[in-house]
């Protein structure tokens, strides 16, 4: 993508009513439509979605394909795609507006700062779909199922809140299983290292992102696991 195209998208996204951005990680705050500062922590359902429906986050959402797929399939739930790349979020947010998908919104921020924008118990579920597995040596703590991230999710998930991981990467899949094996706060509920070798375990798995389609085209197996914040943790 050219620099000019990126700049045009950054400018257009400022006009979107379904996008909120944290521009400065050193001085975090949330800007909504036309750059107006907003405070949505603890208020996402009531003030953005205008309802009290449960909230699901998609972390590292990219172009928001999974966020939009889930939102279309489950109109009585609210979905928020989270990513740091504004040019990617632009595509998902624009599609949501064009197709009048009102139960989908987007948050541009570093995921390390997610607890700044959600209250304890505000989130019902988290989806992590085809996130960067950070395979280089010394990068494991940047994986979205590393212990440091799990502790962040614990702060915003409701008791018994769910986390889903869908990936093509065997290292990330096995890393997550190993991490959960040492957890006292989370319980592994289900895992499968080849979800399309049998009928899908849950209907939410049927949505395919651009990257998943690429992985399937070259014969990679898609893996899935689901774990739950233990009650009282």
BELZI-V388659 format. One record per residue. N is the residue number from 0. RES is the residue in three letters. SS is DSSP state (hx for helix, st for strand, lp for the rest). PSI is psi in radians with two decimals (* if undefined). OMEGA is omega in degrees with one decimal (* if undefined). Layout:
BEGIN
n/res/ss/psi/omega
N/RES/SS/PSI/OMEGA
N/RES/SS/PSI/OMEGA
END
This chain:
BEGIN
n/res/ss/psi/omega
0/UNK/lp/2.32/-179.0
1/UNK/lp/2.76/178.4
2/UNK/hx/-0.66/-179.7
3/UNK/hx/-0.78/179.6
4/UNK/hx/-0.69/178.0
5/UNK/hx/-0.77/-179.1
6/UNK/hx/-0.67/177.8
7/UNK/hx/-0.70/179.2
8/UNK/hx/-0.71/177.7
9/UNK/hx/-0.68/179.7
10/UNK/hx/-0.74/-177.9
11/UNK/hx/-0.66/-175.9
12/UNK/hx/-0.43/177.3
13/UNK/lp/-0.42/-178.7
14/UNK/lp/-0.11/-175.0
15/UNK/lp/2.31/178.1
16/UNK/lp/-0.08/-177.6
17/UNK/lp/0.32/179.8
18/UNK/st/2.38/175.8
19/UNK/st/2.41/-172.0
20/UNK/st/2.41/170.7
21/UNK/lp/1.77/-171.4
22/UNK/lp/-0.51/-170.9
23/UNK/lp/1.88/-177.4
24/UNK/lp/-0.35/179.8
25/UNK/lp/-0.34/178.0
26/UNK/lp/1.21/-168.0
27/UNK/lp/2.39/171.8
28/UNK/lp/2.92/-173.9
29/UNK/st/2.24/177.1
30/UNK/st/2.32/177.9
31/UNK/lp/-2.55/-176.5
32/UNK/hx/2.33/-179.6
33/UNK/hx/0.38/176.0
34/UNK/hx/0.18/-179.3
35/UNK/lp/2.26/-179.3
36/UNK/st/2.36/-179.0
37/UNK/st/2.80/174.7
38/UNK/lp/1.86/-176.7
39/UNK/lp/-0.03/-179.3
40/UNK/lp/2.10/-177.2
41/UNK/lp/0.03/-172.9
42/UNK/lp/0.19/-174.3
43/UNK/hx/-0.85/-177.4
44/UNK/hx/-0.84/-174.8
45/UNK/hx/-0.75/-170.3
46/UNK/hx/-0.61/175.6
47/UNK/hx/-0.96/-174.3
48/UNK/hx/-0.28/179.1
49/UNK/lp/0.72/176.9
50/UNK/lp/-3.04/175.1
51/UNK/lp/0.53/-179.0
52/UNK/lp/2.71/-179.9
53/UNK/lp/2.65/-175.6
54/UNK/st/2.30/173.6
55/UNK/st/2.34/174.7
56/UNK/st/2.46/165.0
57/UNK/st/2.00/-177.4
58/UNK/st/2.47/-173.8
59/UNK/lp/0.94/-169.0
60/UNK/lp/-0.23/-178.5
61/UNK/lp/-2.19/-178.9
62/UNK/lp/0.09/172.4
63/UNK/lp/0.33/-176.8
64/UNK/hx/-0.71/-179.3
65/UNK/hx/-0.71/176.4
66/UNK/hx/-0.80/-178.3
67/UNK/hx/-0.68/178.4
68/UNK/hx/-0.80/179.1
69/UNK/hx/-0.73/-178.9
70/UNK/hx/-0.69/178.4
71/UNK/hx/-0.60/-177.4
72/UNK/hx/-0.45/-174.8
73/UNK/lp/1.36/-174.7
74/UNK/lp/-0.26/179.3
75/UNK/lp/0.25/175.1
76/UNK/lp/2.69/178.0
77/UNK/st/2.44/-177.1
78/UNK/st/2.36/179.3
79/UNK/st/2.05/174.9
80/UNK/st/2.32/-176.4
81/UNK/st/2.25/177.3
82/UNK/st/2.78/177.8
83/UNK/lp/-0.28/-175.3
84/UNK/lp/1.88/-178.1
85/UNK/hx/-0.63/-179.2
86/UNK/hx/-0.54/176.8
87/UNK/hx/-0.83/-180.0
88/UNK/hx/-0.60/178.8
89/UNK/hx/-0.80/-176.9
90/UNK/hx/-0.85/-179.4
91/UNK/hx/-0.76/-178.4
92/UNK/hx/-0.71/-180.0
93/UNK/hx/-0.74/177.9
94/UNK/hx/-0.73/178.9
95/UNK/hx/-0.72/179.0
96/UNK/hx/-0.74/-179.1
97/UNK/hx/-0.63/-176.8
98/UNK/lp/0.13/178.0
99/UNK/lp/0.82/175.8
100/UNK/lp/1.55/-170.0
101/UNK/lp/-0.22/179.8
102/UNK/lp/0.36/174.5
103/UNK/st/2.32/175.7
104/UNK/st/2.99/-176.1
105/UNK/st/2.47/-179.8
106/UNK/st/2.11/177.4
107/UNK/st/1.93/178.8
108/UNK/lp/2.87/170.1
109/UNK/lp/2.38/-177.2
110/UNK/hx/-0.45/176.1
111/UNK/hx/-0.34/-178.0
112/UNK/hx/0.31/-173.7
113/UNK/hx/-0.57/-177.1
114/UNK/hx/-0.22/176.6
115/UNK/hx/-0.28/-171.6
116/UNK/lp/0.02/176.4
117/UNK/lp/2.45/178.2
118/UNK/lp/2.79/169.5
119/UNK/lp/2.41/177.3
120/UNK/lp/0.25/-178.2
121/UNK/lp/-0.38/-173.1
122/UNK/st/2.34/-180.0
123/UNK/st/-0.67/-177.2
124/UNK/st/2.71/174.4
125/UNK/st/2.31/172.1
126/UNK/st/2.36/173.6
127/UNK/st/1.91/-172.3
128/UNK/st/1.97/174.9
129/UNK/lp/0.77/177.2
130/UNK/lp/2.75/176.0
131/UNK/lp/2.17/-179.8
132/UNK/lp/-0.11/178.3
133/UNK/lp/1.25/-174.1
134/UNK/lp/-0.24/-179.8
135/UNK/lp/2.58/-178.7
136/UNK/lp/2.37/178.3
137/UNK/lp/0.07/-176.8
138/UNK/lp/0.05/-173.0
139/UNK/hx/-0.54/-178.8
140/UNK/hx/-0.10/176.7
141/UNK/hx/-0.11/176.6
142/UNK/lp/2.44/-172.0
143/UNK/lp/-0.03/172.1
144/UNK/lp/0.29/174.2
145/UNK/lp/2.77/-175.8
146/UNK/hx/-0.73/-178.0
147/UNK/hx/-0.60/176.2
148/UNK/hx/-0.67/178.9
149/UNK/hx/-0.64/178.3
150/UNK/hx/-0.57/175.6
151/UNK/hx/-0.77/-179.9
152/UNK/hx/-0.67/179.9
153/UNK/hx/-0.58/-175.9
154/UNK/hx/-0.41/-175.3
155/UNK/hx/-0.27/-179.7
156/UNK/st/2.57/171.1
157/UNK/st/2.76/172.9
158/UNK/st/2.34/-175.3
159/UNK/st/0.21/176.7
160/UNK/st/2.58/-173.6
161/UNK/st/2.59/170.8
162/UNK/st/2.27/179.5
163/UNK/st/2.40/172.8
164/UNK/st/2.20/173.9
165/UNK/st/2.17/-172.8
166/UNK/st/2.74/171.1
167/UNK/lp/-0.14/-169.6
168/UNK/lp/2.05/-178.6
169/UNK/hx/-0.55/179.9
170/UNK/hx/-0.82/179.2
171/UNK/hx/-0.70/179.1
172/UNK/hx/-0.88/-178.9
173/UNK/hx/-0.65/176.9
174/UNK/hx/-0.75/-179.9
175/UNK/hx/-0.74/177.0
176/UNK/hx/-0.76/179.9
177/UNK/hx/-0.72/179.5
178/UNK/hx/-0.75/-179.2
179/UNK/hx/-0.50/179.7
180/UNK/hx/-0.45/179.9
181/UNK/lp/0.19/-175.0
182/UNK/lp/2.48/170.5
183/UNK/lp/-0.26/-177.0
184/UNK/lp/-0.40/-176.5
185/UNK/st/2.63/177.6
186/UNK/st/2.23/175.9
187/UNK/st/2.20/-177.9
188/UNK/st/-0.59/-174.5
189/UNK/st/2.54/171.6
190/UNK/st/2.63/-176.5
191/UNK/st/2.20/-176.8
192/UNK/lp/0.13/176.6
193/UNK/lp/1.45/-168.2
194/UNK/hx/-0.44/-176.5
195/UNK/hx/0.08/176.8
196/UNK/hx/-0.06/-176.3
197/UNK/lp/3.02/174.8
198/UNK/lp/2.49/-176.5
199/UNK/lp/2.44/-176.1
200/UNK/lp/-0.69/176.9
201/UNK/lp/2.63/-176.1
202/UNK/hx/-0.43/-179.7
203/UNK/hx/-0.32/-177.3
204/UNK/hx/-0.19/-173.8
205/UNK/hx/-0.34/-178.0
206/UNK/lp/2.38/-177.3
207/UNK/lp/2.21/176.0
208/UNK/lp/2.96/175.5
209/UNK/hx/-0.77/-177.8
210/UNK/hx/-0.65/178.3
211/UNK/hx/-0.72/178.5
212/UNK/hx/-0.67/176.5
213/UNK/hx/-0.78/-179.8
214/UNK/hx/-0.76/-179.9
215/UNK/hx/-0.61/-178.7
216/UNK/hx/-0.47/179.1
217/UNK/lp/0.25/171.4
218/UNK/lp/0.26/178.9
219/UNK/lp/2.52/178.8
220/UNK/lp/2.42/-179.6
221/UNK/lp/2.27/-175.1
222/UNK/st/2.68/-178.2
223/UNK/st/2.49/169.1
224/UNK/st/2.71/-179.1
225/UNK/st/2.34/177.3
226/UNK/st/2.90/-168.5
227/UNK/st/2.40/171.2
228/UNK/st/2.19/-177.7
229/UNK/lp/2.49/179.1
230/UNK/lp/2.30/178.9
231/UNK/lp/-0.04/-179.5
232/UNK/lp/*/*
END
